[in-house]
Amino acid sequence: MQADHGVRRAAAEWTVTAVAEAGRECLQWFTREKSWINQQHLELCRIPAPTFFEQKRAEWMAQRFAGIGWDARLDRAGNVVARLSAADDGPYIVISAHLDTVLAPRMPEEVSLGAEGKFHGPGVSDNGAGLTALLAVARAIKSCLPLPEWNATPLLVANVAEEGEGNLNGMRYLCRQSPLAGRIRGYIVLDGPSTGHITVQALASRRFEILFQGPGGHSWSDHGAANPVHALSRMITLFTDVQSAESARNGDVRRSYNFGVIEGGVSVNSIPSSARAKLDIRSESIEVLDDMAAQISGAAEKAKETENGRASGGKVTAKIRETGMRPGGRLHPEASILRHIRAVDTHLAIRSQPDCASTDANIPLSMGLPAISIGTGGAGGGAHSPSEWFHPEGRDLGLKRIFLLLCLLMAE
């Protein structure tokens, strides 16, 4: 940056226009270096990073940060944490993006760049877009130094364990256990490409594993023994019927439920000795979420009793284990981070609305810390599916938005 060398301004004086003028060179960099940004996107997405197996991608990100000139290290949780220098002791504004993906490429060629410029493959949108934005911001800042003498510095974090049963553990560590936690003033979470939504409310969720067990046996000679698959199927039906009825009665409070994994049995002519399902429940209301959790137990108990009542031999048992919980929370409507992102969106002519979603921002929001989750620009779809895609057209606008928001927060 060329403007305001050695000059410290009061936070109130830093408007979006002033920041845009001071950071003009950085803003131009995002448009000028599109090819470099796209290349980083392709390379990182070709490194498999399913939840709990993010290490190779983390090491790659750390090497890229270091090559750009940042001090990059892996913390005890496996997160990549990058500072401007080893001597930088904050205070910090965090920009984060999660490393892990729900699906992972089996071969590098499964992630491709089409002739039309569109990326195809697992994780290219969620969260290849976020990780690429971290690298772009890192290089833009280093390319445009020196920064004005603001009151905080950036902390770039590529964190583990956001998806599925990762239970937001990477962000939990950063907010609660990391030696840097007490020096963090705010969190900008990058998740996916959409700039149309600003996540200001954390959608709470809970995950459960339901296990039915029985004696098993031969489908003919042991016919009549209680069947765990039958009991589990009945339990799923009972639970979903209750949820449909509750949604009809209380439609003003949104809820969702999903049996995402069902397992059981070894062959078509064997009575299974076990059957299990994994269930995700979500709601904007903690009270509704607690009611849904209680209804899981009720449905399991009723399904067990029904199956055992019909059995002529051998009984089933039912166990329920909670495997994860994402806490809820809400950004204060007068929070400066919200005021700043709205000012940036006005400046860039971006139309956005506050929303409620489940992201890494759940953790800081649940702790009353200033945090939002936003997209990084471009367009994408098919997240968590084999047909996932991302198109980088307009990405530079999203990157400029992130940079301007970061600068306003550092100036406070």
N, C-alpha and C positions, 0 to 999 in steps of 0.2 A: 504494500500500500504506500502511496506517495503523500497523502494529505495528513496534516496534523501531527507531524513528527515531533515527539517529545512534548506534546500538549495534552494535558489531562482535562477532559470536560466533565462537568456534572452529568449524572445519568439523565436528568430531565432535559438536557440540551440535545441529547442524541435522538433525533427523529429518524424515521426510515430514510428520508431523503438525504440527511447528513451521512448516515451510515453507507448508503448506496454510493454517495460521492466519494467517501473515504475508501471504500472497497471496490471502486470501479474496475480496477485491474483484475481483481479476483472474480468479479461477476462476468467479465469478458472471457476469462479463462474457461469457464464452464461451457461456453458456446464454442470457443476456439478448439478445445481438446476433446471433442466428441469421439473421435476415433480411438484415442487412448482409453477413454472411459469405457467404451464398448468392448475393447479388448480385455480389460480387467474383468468385466462382467462375464465374458465367455470363459475365461480361464478359471475363475473362482467357482463357477457353477459346475464345472467338470470335475471338481474334487468332491467326492461323496462326503456328506456330513449328516447322516441320520442322527437323531437324538441319542446322546450318550457316546457317539463316535465322531465327534467334531475335531479331533486333535489334528489331523492332517490339514484340514482347512484352516484351523486356528494358526498352525505354524506357517502356512502360506501367507495368511493375512499379516502376521507379525513380521515376516520377511519383507513384505511389500511396504508396510509402514516404515520399517527401518531403512529401506532403500530410498524412501522419500525424504528421510531425515528426521523422523520422529523417534523418541525413545519408546520402544514397544516391548512389552513383556507379558507372559502368561501368569495370571494370578492363581491362587490355590484352587479356585473352582474350574479353571481351564479357560476363563475369559481372556481375550487379548485386550490389554489396556495400553493405550498410546498417549504419551504426553509430548509437549513441544521439546522438552529436554529432560534429562535425568534430574536436573536441579529445580524443575518446576514443581512447587509444592502447593499450588492452588491459591485461592479457592477455584473450584472448577465448575464449568457447565458441561454436563455429559451429553454427548450424542452417541446413541447406541443402535445396534442392529443385531439381530440374532443370527448365529452361525448355522443352526440346525434346520433340517428340512424333514417333512413327513415322508416323502419318497426320495430316493437317491438314485442317481444313474449307475447302472451296472458297468457301463463302459463310457468313456469320455464322449464317444460319438452320439450318445443319447441326448446330449445337450448340443444343439446346433443353432446356427445363424442362417436364416433363410435369405433368399435373394431379395426379398422385400424389406430386409432389415429387421425382421422379427426374430426374437429368440424363442426356441422351443425346447422343452425338457423340464424334468423335475427341479423345482426350486428356483426357476429363473425369475419368477415374480416375487414369490414368498420364500426366501427373502434375499434373493440375489440382488434385487433392486436396492434394498437397504444397505447391504454390505458394499456394493459398488459406490453408493453415495458417500459412505464413510471414506473410502479411498480417494474419491474425487475431492471431497472437502479437505482431506489431509494434504493432498498435493497442491490444491489451489492456495491454501494458507501458506505453505512453505514457498510457493512460487512468488508470492506477493508480499513477503515480509519486507519491512517491519510492520507489525500491527500497532495501532494507536495504544497508548498506555491505559487500557481499560482495567476494570476492577476484578476480573476473573479471567481464567484461561480455559481453552477447550480440553476436554478429556474424551478421547474417542474409544469406544468400547465395542468390540465384537464378542457378544456373549453367548454362552452355551445354554442348552436346555430350556428353550422357550416352548417348543412344540410338545403336544401330547403329554406323556408321562414324565417329561422333563420338569414339569411343575414349576416353571419359572425359576429354577434353582440358580442359574447364573446371575440373574438380576437380584434374587434374594441375597446372594452373597455380596454383591456389589453394594447394596443398600444397607445391609445389616451387619456384615462381618468384615468387610474389606477395611484395611487401614486408611483408605482414602475416603470412606463413607462420610465422615464428619466434615469433610472439606468440600462436599458437593452441594451447590446451591440450586440446581435445577436439572431436569432431565428432558431431552428431546429424543423420543424413541422413533426410529425409522422402521416402518413395517409395510412392505408392498409399495405400489406406485401411486395410488389415487391421491390427488390433492383436494378432492371434494369433501373430505371428512377430517375433522379435528377431534380425536378421541379425548374427551375431557371427563368421561365417567368410565370407571373400570367395571366391566361386566363380571360378576362373581360366578364361579363355577366349581363343581365338585365332581370327582371321578371315583367310581366304585368298581370292584370286581365281585361278581356273584358266583359262588361255587356250590354246585349240588354234587353229592357223592352217594354212591350206592354199591351193592355187591357185584353188579355186572353179571355176565353169564351168557349162555347160548340162547339165541333168539327163539328156538323151539323148545328145547328141553327145560329151559329155565323161564319159559314164558309165565308172566304173572309177577315177576320180581319188579319192584319199583324202579322206574327208569329215570335217571338224572336228566336226560335230554327232554323227556316229556315234561318233567317238573319245571325245567328252565323255560321251556317254550310257554307253558301256562303262566309262569311268573311274568314273562315279558308281556304277554297279552293283558294280564290283569293290570300291570303297571301302566301300560300305554292307554288302556281304556279309562283309567282313573284320570290320567293327565288330560285326555281329550275332554272329559266331562268338566274338569277344573278350569280348563282354558275357556270353555263355553260359558261358565258361570262368572269367571273373573278375567274377561278378555282385556281389561285395561292394564293388566300387569303381564308383560311378556315372559314366557318361559320356553325352554327348549329341552329336549331329551333325545339321546341317540345311543342305541346299542351298536357300538362300532365294531366289536369283535365278538364272535361266538365260536366256541370250540367244544368238541366232545366226540367220543367214540373212536373206534379203530377199524371197524369193518361193518358192512351192511348186515351181517348175520350175527352180530354180537351186541348184547345189551351193554350200553356204556357203563363204565364204573364211575365216570365223572363228566360233568359238563360245566363250562364256565362262560360268562359273558362280561364284557367291559362296557360300562355305562357312563356317559357324560351328561350332566344336568347343568343348566344355566338359567339365571333369572336376574332381572334388574332389581329384584326385591330379595333381601336376605331372608325375610320371613317365609316367602314362597319357596326359596331354595331349601330351607330347613324342613318345610312341610313335604317337599318332594323327596328329600332324603328319608324321612320317616315312612313315606309311602312305599319305598323300596323294601323295607323290612316287612311291612304288612303284606305286600304282594308275595314276597318269598315265603313267608310263613304259611299263607293260605295255599300257595301252590304245593308246598311240601305236604301239608295235611291232606289235600285232595289226592295227590299221587299215592301217598301211603295208605289212604283209606280205600283205594281201588286195588292195591297190591295184595296178592295172595301169599307173598313171601319176600323177605328182604325189604328194607326200608331205605329211604333217602334222607340225607341230612343237608342242611343249608347253612352256608357261611357267607357273610358279607364283610368285605374289607375296603375301607376307604383308601384309595391309592394316590389321591392328589386333591389340592384345593387351591384355587386362585381367589384371593380376597378381593372384595369390592372396594370402591372409594370414589370420590368425586372431587374435581378441582374446584376451588372456590371461584364463584363467578366474577369476582373482582381481582383475581390473580393477575399479576403483571405479565406472566407468560402468555396468558390468553389475550390480554390487551395487545401485546406485541405481535402475536401471530395474526390477529385481525388487521392491525395496521400494515403489516407486510403484505397480506392478501389484497388489501385495498390498493397498495402501491403497485403490485404486480397484476392487478385486475384478475385475481383468482377468486372464484366463487366457491365458498366452503361453508359447511355447517358443522356445529358441534354434534358429536354422536357418542354412543355407548358401545364399547367393544372390549374384547379380552386380548390384551397384549402385555408386553413386558412392563408397560406403564402401570399395570395393576399394583405392582409392589410399591413404588414410591407414592402413588395416589392413596393406597391403603394406610400409609404412614403419615399422611398429611403433608407430603412434600410436593413442591410444584413440578408437574410433569404433564406432558401431552404426548400423544402418538400421532404421527402424520405420515403421509406417503411421500415418495421421492420424485415424482414426476414420471411422465410416460404413461403407458397403459398396459394392463395385464389382465389375465383371467385364468380360469381352470386351476386355481390354487388347490393343493393337496390331491391332484389327480395327474394321470399320465399325460394329459393334454394341456398342461400348463404352458403359458406363453407370456411374453413381454415384448412390447414395442417401445423403443427409446425415443420416438418422436415427441418432442416437448419435454424431455427429461431435464434439459438445461434450465427451464423455468422452475422446476421443482428444486433443483440444486441451489439456484439463486435464493429461493425462498428459505431453505435451510440455513444458508450462510447469513442472510440478513437477520433471521431470528436469533441465531447464535450471537451475532455481534451486539444486538440490542440487549440480550441477557448478560453478556460480558460487561456491558457498559453500566449496568445498574450498580 
